[in-house]
């Protein structure tokens, strides 16, 4: 008869791991982009509920512009942090 064992110890070992300071800094650096993408997704979901109208189109357009601006800012910040500057 074979015994069924659990992987509780293996799962528990990974549960106590916390993010490092570098990972937390990366999350903080990317959070404006993440929030802008969530806003875009919210606008797209709201627009799916009913026929397309100008207000929804404007809301989605503005949300896309915020995502693009957040991506630009993130790219500029990470490029400035790299040694050697821009090529």
Buried (B, 14 or more C-beta within 10 A) or exposed (E): EEEEEEEEEEEEEEEEEEEEEEEEEEEEBBEBBEEBBEBBEEBBEEBEEEEEEEEBEEBBEEBBEBBEEBBEBBEEEEEEEEEEEEE
